[in-house]
């Protein structure tokens, strides 16, 4: 089995392997730069699994930011019956597209 990690960013957990391309919520890094994420919930080297409480100490994932983009539009519609009250709100999340370089 190949090494993998479960990292937490933007309030969501993502399972990643080396070479994976992931979409996470926007982080303040320019395109083309590398950064490390140290909020790793679990890490495996292929044979053993370390699980953190809540994070594994000393574990980190190095990612390279490929691009910044906006996600799919989510529409929230609320209506109160028989009152003529309607409300529509749309939201598009800013995303960071990144490639996983290494897991340590």
N, C-alpha and C positions, 0 to 999 in steps of 0.2 A: 504494500500500500504506500502511496506517496504522501509526503507531509502536507498537512492542512491546518488551518486555524479558523476560529470563529471570532470575528472582531465586531465590536460595537461602535457605531458611529451614527449620529443623528437619531439616537433613540431606537435604532434597529440593529439586529444582529445579522451578520452575513458570513457564510462559510466560503472561504477562499483557498485556492491552491496557487502555487507558483505559476505564473503565466496567464492567470485568469484576468479578464477585463470586467471590471465591476462599475456599477453606477451607485454612488453614494450621495448623500445630501452635501451641498456646497461646503467646501473647506477653503480657508483663505490661502491658497497656493496657486501660483501662476502655472499655465500650461507648459509642459516640458521640464518642470522641476520635480525633484524627488522629495518625499516626506515620510516620516515614520508615524505609525499609529500604535500606541502602547496600551490601548484599551482592548486587550485580547482576553476573551472569556475562556477559551480553551485552545490548546495547541497540541498537535501530534507530530512526532517525527517519523511516523510510519509504523512504529512498533509500540510505543507507549503514549498514553494520553494524559495530559495535565489539565486539570480543571481548576479554575480560579474561583475565589470567593470574595468579591465578584470578579477580579481580574487576576491573571497569572503574572506573578512578579518576574520582571526581567524579560518577559516575552514582548516581541515587537514585530510588526509587519511593515516592510518597506514597500511603498508604492510610488509609481511615477505617474503624474497627472498628464493625461493625453489631451483632454478638452474640457471645456465648460459648456453646459447646455441647459435648456429648460425642458422639464418633463411634460408629460401629457396633462392636458387640462382636466381638472376635476370640478364638476358642477354640483353645487349644493342648492336644492330647491326646497323651500318650506312654504306651506300653505295652511291656513286655518279654514276649516270648512264653514261654509255659510257666512263668512265675515268679509269676504272680498280682500283679504290680506294675503299677499303673495310676496315672496322674496327669493331672488336668485343671486347666488354668489359664486364666482369662479375663482380658481386658484391654480397657478402653475409653479411648481417647485423648481428652484435652481439646483442643478445636479452637477457633480464632478465625475467625469469618466476617467478611470485610472486602471493601470496595469500593475499587478502584483509582481514585484521583483524578487523579494526573498522573505522567508519566514524564519525568525530566530527566537 
